[in-house]
Amino acid sequence: MPSPRTVAVTVGTACIVVGLILFLTMWSPLLLAGFFLCVFGAVILVYVFCQVIKSDQLTVPGHFLLHPRTGTRYTPHQAMAIQRRLDRIRRAAEEEQPQVSTVCPPPALPQHPSQQSLPCTPPPWEMEPPPSYETVMKGSQGPGQSL
């Protein structure tokens, strides 16, 4: 017994062929019927094609972003190669970053809220300090204004 997909492909193809024959050889009433029969056959074929694409989903190990959103999937070999390459890039990027230590020793005992220590020291400030209040005020006043 043929599968439903095979029957649908056969019916869709037959509709297109009969519709084209009617469209190309007959006059006005059958011309319109032939056109709609061709469109119906094309819709059936597109529907079957979409069903085949949806049902052939492979499970590939790796991150979900390694699966393209077009409905296709990478082969397991391609997914593993991409995963290894991403891991290598990630390790290289981690090695290039400067090592900033903001390590806090974990608290030994639970402390009372009033005795809690300050949080970890932030990384060193890398920008120049802001101008003083006097400098800002002198720069914002016009030539005729004074303090």
C-alpha positions as CSV (number, residue, x, y, z in Angstrom):
1,M,0.0,0.0,0.0
2,P,1.5,3.4,-1.0
3,S,2.1,6.0,1.7
4,P,-0.1,9.0,2.0
5,R,2.7,11.2,0.8
6,T,3.2,9.2,-2.4
7,V,-0.5,9.4,-3.1
8,A,-0.5,13.2,-2.5
9,V,2.4,13.7,-4.8
10,T,0.8,11.6,-7.5
11,V,-2.6,13.4,-7.2
12,G,-0.8,16.8,-7.2
13,T,1.2,16.0,-10.3
14,A,-1.9,14.5,-12.0
15,C,-3.9,17.7,-11.2
16,I,-1.1,19.9,-12.7
17,V,-0.9,17.8,-15.9
18,V,-4.6,17.6,-16.5
19,G,-5.0,21.3,-15.6
20,L,-2.3,22.3,-18.1
21,I,-3.9,20.1,-20.8
22,L,-7.3,21.8,-20.2
23,F,-5.7,25.2,-20.0
24,L,-3.8,24.9,-23.2
25,T,-6.3,23.1,-25.4
26,M,-9.8,24.1,-24.4
27,W,-11.8,27.3,-24.6
28,S,-13.2,29.7,-21.9
29,P,-15.2,27.6,-19.4
30,L,-12.7,24.7,-19.3
31,L,-9.8,27.2,-19.6
32,L,-10.6,28.5,-16.1
33,A,-11.2,25.0,-14.7
34,G,-7.7,24.0,-16.0
35,F,-6.1,27.0,-14.4
36,F,-7.7,26.2,-11.0
37,L,-6.8,22.6,-11.3
38,C,-3.1,23.5,-11.9
39,V,-3.2,25.8,-8.9
40,F,-4.8,23.1,-6.8
41,G,-2.1,20.6,-7.8
42,A,0.7,23.0,-7.0
43,V,-0.8,23.7,-3.6
44,I,-0.9,19.9,-2.9
45,L,2.7,19.5,-3.9
46,V,3.8,22.5,-1.8
47,Y,1.9,21.1,1.2
48,V,3.5,17.6,0.8
49,F,7.0,19.2,0.5
50,C,6.5,21.2,3.7
51,Q,5.3,18.0,5.5
52,V,8.4,16.1,4.4
53,I,10.7,19.0,5.5
54,K,9.1,19.2,8.9
55,S,9.2,15.4,9.6
56,D,13.0,15.0,8.8
57,Q,14.3,16.8,11.9
58,L,17.5,15.3,13.2
59,T,18.7,15.6,16.7
60,V,22.2,17.0,16.7
61,P,24.3,17.5,19.9
62,G,25.4,21.0,20.7
63,H,24.0,24.4,21.3
64,F,20.5,25.3,19.9
65,L,22.0,28.1,17.9
66,L,23.8,25.6,15.8
67,H,20.5,24.7,14.2
68,P,19.6,27.1,11.5
69,R,16.0,28.5,11.5
70,T,15.3,27.5,7.9
71,G,14.0,24.1,8.9
72,T,17.2,22.3,7.9
73,R,19.7,20.9,10.4
74,Y,23.4,20.4,10.4
75,T,24.7,16.9,10.2
76,P,26.2,15.6,13.4
77,H,29.7,15.9,11.9
78,Q,29.1,19.5,11.0
79,A,27.6,20.4,14.4
80,M,30.5,18.8,16.2
81,A,33.1,20.7,14.0
82,I,31.3,24.0,14.6
83,Q,31.1,23.3,18.3
84,R,34.8,22.6,18.5
85,R,35.6,25.8,16.6
86,L,33.4,27.9,18.8
87,D,35.1,26.4,21.9
88,R,38.6,27.2,20.5
89,I,37.5,30.8,19.7
90,R,36.0,31.1,23.2
91,R,39.2,29.8,24.9
92,A,41.4,32.2,22.7
93,A,39.2,35.2,23.7
94,E,39.5,34.3,27.4
95,E,43.3,34.1,27.2
96,E,43.4,37.5,25.5
97,Q,41.4,39.3,28.2
98,P,43.4,40.9,31.0
99,Q,43.2,39.2,34.3
100,V,41.4,41.4,36.8
101,S,41.0,39.8,40.2
102,T,37.9,40.8,42.1
103,V,37.9,37.7,44.2
104,C,36.1,38.0,47.6
105,P,36.8,35.4,50.3
106,P,33.6,33.6,51.1
107,P,32.3,34.6,54.6
108,A,33.3,32.0,57.2
109,L,30.3,32.4,59.4
110,P,26.9,34.0,58.9
111,Q,27.1,37.5,60.3
112,H,24.6,39.8,61.8
113,P,23.3,42.4,59.2
114,S,25.0,45.3,61.0
115,Q,28.4,43.5,60.9
116,Q,28.4,42.5,57.2
117,S,31.5,43.4,55.3
118,L,31.6,45.5,52.2
119,P,31.2,43.9,48.8
120,C,34.2,42.9,46.6
121,T,36.5,45.7,45.5
122,P,35.6,46.9,42.0
123,P,38.2,46.8,39.3
124,P,40.5,49.9,39.2
125,W,39.1,53.1,37.8
126,E,40.5,53.6,34.3
127,M,39.1,57.1,33.5
128,E,40.3,60.5,34.6
129,P,38.6,62.0,37.6
130,P,35.9,64.5,37.0
131,P,36.7,68.3,37.2
132,S,36.3,70.1,40.5
133,Y,33.2,72.1,41.3
134,E,35.0,75.4,41.0
135,T,36.3,74.5,37.5
136,V,32.8,73.6,36.3
137,M,31.2,76.7,37.8
138,K,33.8,79.0,36.4
139,G,33.3,77.5,32.9
140,S,29.5,77.7,33.0
141,Q,29.3,81.4,34.1
142,G,29.2,84.1,31.5
143,P,31.9,86.9,31.4
144,G,29.7,89.4,33.3
145,Q,28.6,87.0,36.1
146,S,30.5,86.5,39.3
147,L,30.2,84.3,42.3
